[in-house]
Amino acid sequence: MKNSLSNQHAMPLHKALRALLGLTLSEAWRGHLFSLLLLLVLVVESLAWFMASMAITESSEIRLAICAWLYRCGLVFIVLVHVIGNLVREVESGFLHVLLAHSLSRTQYVIGRFAGFALIALGAALVVSGLLALHTPATGLSGLLLWGASFMLEMLLVTAIAVFFALGFARLLPALLAACTFYMVARLLDVIRAMAQSPVGQDPNSVSVAGSRWVLDGLAWFTPPLGAYTRTDWLLLPDSLVTAPSALTLLSWAIAASCLLVTAAIVDFHGHEL
């Protein structure tokens, strides 16, 4: 089935976006996504309470740190599974053919789906930030606001990553594995690069060490610096001690990387025969 860019009967973009946003939200509701998010909240709060109850001192700080880490990891995984699962199921079931046959271009489909999934991910990140406010002391509100805004930008990037790999592989397990690997590399790349600068037990001037540094530096050009986003230490410091990267830098990286990934997904999607 062909649906080229030259489709003269494609519906206007705003109508396509409105239709796909409604479809994405209704699928999330029917697919029990919100029930899964509620389960995540119950599990995270229970584990954090249990771990904090075992601590002799600083139990409130431990609960806050555990909640922040579990919420971030859990929500990232849920969004990846939800986005990739929905897009792959549409391809395998043939529902994508139906959508593209109704005056919907491939570009509109990718943009509309990304917008719908991003809206869900941003809303979930906002709710999680609100829940963390229950554990954050009054002296740490600046860190909480920074953490919440950064988490929403990170979830925007995660959504773009999921859309790119889902449409690229069109298979659940390969797409999920690739997306998780990409996310972990982006999250840990700064730490790995720092370790490569001074390797333990190796000559820092050797060819192998220098080569690994070159490879990691090359990866840094193509990987969004997710290690700078959603840092737990922001929540644990008082307002006067919170230091963070420029908000403009984080925003620019998130928007630029998301646009690049969505554009790459559109280009790749146009090359697929459905």
C-alpha positions as CSV (number, residue, x, y, z in Angstrom):
1,M,0.0,0.0,0.0
2,K,1.4,3.3,-1.0
3,N,0.8,6.6,0.6
4,S,3.1,9.2,-0.9
5,L,4.0,12.7,0.1
6,S,2.2,13.8,-3.1
7,N,-1.2,12.7,-1.8
8,Q,-3.4,15.5,-3.1
9,H,-6.4,14.5,-1.0
10,A,-4.7,14.3,2.5
11,M,-6.8,16.0,5.2
12,P,-5.5,19.2,6.8
13,L,-2.9,18.8,9.4
14,H,-5.0,20.2,12.2
15,K,-7.8,17.8,11.6
16,A,-5.4,14.9,11.3
17,L,-3.8,15.9,14.6
18,R,-7.1,16.2,16.4
19,A,-8.3,12.8,15.2
20,L,-5.0,11.1,16.1
21,L,-4.9,12.8,19.5
22,G,-8.4,11.5,20.3
23,L,-7.5,8.0,19.0
24,T,-4.3,7.9,21.1
25,L,-6.0,9.0,24.3
26,S,-8.9,6.6,23.8
27,E,-6.5,3.7,23.2
28,A,-4.6,4.6,26.4
29,W,-7.8,4.5,28.4
30,R,-9.0,1.2,26.8
31,G,-5.6,-0.3,27.2
32,H,-5.6,0.3,31.0
33,L,-2.6,2.6,30.8
34,F,-3.9,4.7,33.6
35,S,-4.5,1.7,35.8
36,L,-0.9,0.7,35.2
37,L,0.3,4.1,36.2
38,L,-1.8,3.9,39.4
39,L,-0.2,0.5,40.1
40,L,3.2,2.1,39.6
41,V,2.3,4.8,42.2
42,L,1.2,2.2,44.8
43,V,4.3,0.0,44.3
44,V,6.7,2.9,44.4
45,E,5.2,4.4,47.5
46,S,5.1,1.0,49.3
47,L,8.7,0.2,48.5
48,A,9.9,3.7,49.5
49,W,8.0,3.5,52.8
50,F,9.5,0.1,53.5
51,M,13.0,1.1,52.7
52,A,12.7,4.3,54.7
53,S,11.3,2.4,57.7
54,M,14.5,0.4,57.8
55,A,16.8,3.4,57.9
56,I,18.0,4.6,61.2
57,T,18.6,8.2,60.2
58,E,17.5,10.5,57.3
59,S,14.5,8.3,56.5
60,S,12.7,11.2,54.7
61,E,15.7,11.8,52.4
62,I,15.9,8.1,51.6
63,R,12.2,7.9,50.8
64,L,12.4,10.9,48.5
65,A,15.5,9.6,46.7
66,I,13.9,6.1,46.2
67,C,10.6,7.5,45.0
68,A,12.4,9.8,42.5
69,W,14.5,7.0,41.1
70,L,11.7,4.4,40.9
71,Y,9.2,6.9,39.4
72,R,11.7,7.9,36.7
73,C,12.7,4.3,35.8
74,G,9.2,3.0,36.0
75,L,7.5,5.7,33.9
76,V,10.2,5.6,31.3
77,F,9.7,1.8,30.8
78,I,5.9,2.1,30.8
79,V,6.0,4.8,28.2
80,L,8.4,2.8,26.0
81,V,6.3,-0.3,26.2
82,H,3.0,1.6,25.6
83,V,4.2,3.6,22.6
84,I,6.1,0.7,20.9
85,G,3.3,-1.8,21.7
86,N,0.6,0.4,20.2
87,L,2.5,1.3,17.0
88,V,3.7,-2.2,16.3
89,R,0.2,-3.6,16.9
90,E,-1.2,-1.2,14.3
91,V,1.3,-2.4,11.8
92,E,0.8,-6.1,12.5
93,S,-3.0,-5.9,12.7
94,G,-3.4,-3.9,9.5
95,F,-5.1,-1.0,11.2
96,L,-2.3,1.3,9.9
97,H,-3.5,0.5,6.4
98,V,-7.0,1.6,7.3
99,L,-5.7,4.9,8.8
100,L,-3.5,5.7,5.7
101,A,-6.4,4.8,3.4
102,H,-8.6,7.6,4.9
103,S,-6.8,10.6,3.4
104,L,-4.1,10.5,6.1
105,S,-0.4,10.9,5.0
106,R,2.4,9.1,6.6
107,T,3.9,12.4,7.8
108,Q,0.6,13.3,9.5
109,Y,0.4,9.9,11.1
110,V,3.9,10.1,12.7
111,I,3.4,13.7,13.9
112,G,-0.1,13.0,15.2
113,R,0.9,9.8,17.0
114,F,4.0,11.5,18.5
115,A,1.9,14.4,19.7
116,G,-0.6,12.1,21.4
117,F,1.9,9.9,23.1
118,A,3.9,13.0,24.2
119,L,0.8,14.5,25.7
120,I,0.3,11.4,27.8
121,A,3.9,11.2,28.8
122,L,4.1,14.8,29.9
123,G,0.9,14.5,31.9
124,A,2.2,11.4,33.7
125,A,5.5,13.2,34.5
126,L,3.6,16.2,35.8
127,V,1.5,13.9,38.1
128,V,4.7,12.2,39.4
129,S,6.3,15.5,40.2
130,G,3.2,16.4,42.1
131,L,3.4,13.2,44.1
132,L,7.1,13.9,44.9
133,A,6.0,17.2,46.4
134,L,4.4,15.3,49.2
135,H,7.9,14.0,50.2
136,T,9.9,17.2,49.5
137,P,10.6,19.6,52.4
138,A,9.7,23.3,52.1
139,T,13.3,24.2,51.7
140,G,13.7,22.1,48.5
141,L,10.9,23.5,46.3
142,S,13.4,24.9,43.8
143,G,15.0,21.5,43.3
144,L,11.5,19.9,42.9
145,L,10.5,22.4,40.2
146,L,13.8,21.9,38.4
147,W,13.4,18.1,38.7
148,G,9.8,18.1,37.4
149,A,10.5,20.4,34.5
150,S,13.6,18.3,33.6
151,F,11.6,15.1,33.9
152,M,8.9,16.4,31.5
153,L,11.6,17.2,28.9
154,E,13.2,13.7,29.4
155,M,9.8,12.1,28.8
156,L,9.4,14.1,25.6
157,L,12.7,12.6,24.4
158,V,11.7,9.1,25.5
159,T,8.5,9.4,23.5
160,A,10.5,10.4,20.4
161,I,12.9,7.5,20.9
162,A,10.0,5.1,21.2
163,V,8.3,6.3,18.0
164,F,11.6,6.2,16.0
165,F,12.4,2.6,16.9
166,A,8.8,1.3,16.8
167,L,8.3,2.5,13.2
168,G,11.9,1.6,12.2
169,F,11.7,-2.1,13.4
170,A,7.9,-2.7,13.4
171,R,8.6,-5.6,15.8
172,L,7.9,-5.4,19.5
173,L,11.0,-7.0,21.0
174,P,13.7,-5.6,18.7
175,A,12.2,-2.1,18.9
176,L,11.9,-2.3,22.7
177,L,15.4,-3.6,23.1
178,A,16.9,-1.0,20.8
179,A,15.0,1.8,22.6
180,C,16.0,0.7,26.1
181,T,19.6,0.3,24.9
182,F,19.6,3.8,23.4
183,Y,18.1,5.3,26.5
184,M,20.6,3.6,28.9
185,V,23.6,4.7,26.7
186,A,22.3,8.3,26.6
187,R,21.7,8.2,30.4
188,L,25.1,6.8,31.3
189,L,27.3,8.2,28.5
190,D,28.6,11.1,30.6
191,V,29.6,8.7,33.4
192,I,31.3,6.3,31.0
193,R,33.2,9.1,29.3
194,A,34.4,10.4,32.7
195,M,35.6,6.9,33.6
196,A,37.4,6.6,30.3
197,Q,39.5,9.7,31.0
198,S,41.3,7.9,33.9
199,P,40.9,4.2,33.5
200,V,42.0,2.1,36.5
201,G,45.0,-0.1,35.9
202,Q,45.6,1.1,32.3
203,D,47.9,3.5,30.6
204,P,45.7,6.5,29.7
205,N,48.0,7.2,26.7
206,S,47.7,3.7,25.2
207,V,46.1,3.2,21.8
208,S,43.1,1.2,23.2
209,V,42.2,3.8,25.8
210,A,42.6,6.6,23.4
211,G,40.5,4.8,20.8
212,S,37.7,4.1,23.4
213,R,37.7,7.9,24.2
214,W,37.3,8.7,20.5
215,V,34.4,6.3,20.1
216,L,32.7,7.7,23.2
217,D,33.3,11.3,22.1
218,G,31.8,10.4,18.7
219,L,28.7,8.9,20.4
220,A,28.2,12.1,22.4
221,W,27.6,13.9,19.1
222,F,24.6,11.7,18.2
223,T,23.2,11.0,21.7
224,P,21.2,13.4,23.8
225,P,22.8,14.1,27.2
226,L,20.1,12.5,29.3
227,G,22.6,12.2,32.2
228,A,22.0,16.0,32.7
229,Y,18.3,15.5,33.1
230,T,16.2,14.6,36.2
231,R,19.0,14.4,38.8
232,T,18.0,13.1,42.2
233,D,20.5,15.3,44.0
234,W,18.4,18.4,43.0
235,L,15.7,17.1,45.4
236,L,18.0,16.5,48.3
237,L,19.7,19.9,48.5
238,P,18.2,23.1,49.9
239,D,17.2,25.9,47.6
240,S,20.4,27.9,48.2
241,L,22.7,24.9,47.1
242,V,20.9,23.8,44.0
243,T,23.1,24.1,41.0
244,A,21.9,22.9,37.6
245,P,22.7,23.2,33.9
246,S,21.1,26.1,32.1
247,A,17.4,25.6,31.6
248,L,17.8,26.9,28.1
249,T,20.4,24.2,27.4
250,L,18.1,21.4,28.6
251,L,15.2,22.8,26.7
252,S,17.2,23.2,23.5
253,W,18.6,19.7,23.7
254,A,15.2,18.1,24.3
255,I,13.5,20.0,21.4
256,A,16.3,19.5,19.0
257,A,16.8,15.8,19.7
258,S,13.0,15.1,19.6
259,C,12.6,16.9,16.3
260,L,15.5,15.1,14.8
261,L,14.2,11.7,16.0
262,V,10.7,12.4,14.7
263,T,12.0,13.7,11.4
264,A,14.2,10.5,11.0
265,A,11.1,8.4,11.8
266,I,9.1,10.2,9.1
267,V,11.9,9.7,6.5
268,D,12.4,6.1,7.4
269,F,8.6,5.4,7.5
270,H,8.2,6.8,3.9
271,G,10.8,4.2,2.8
272,H,8.8,1.3,4.1
273,E,6.5,-0.8,2.0
274,L,3.3,-1.6,3.9
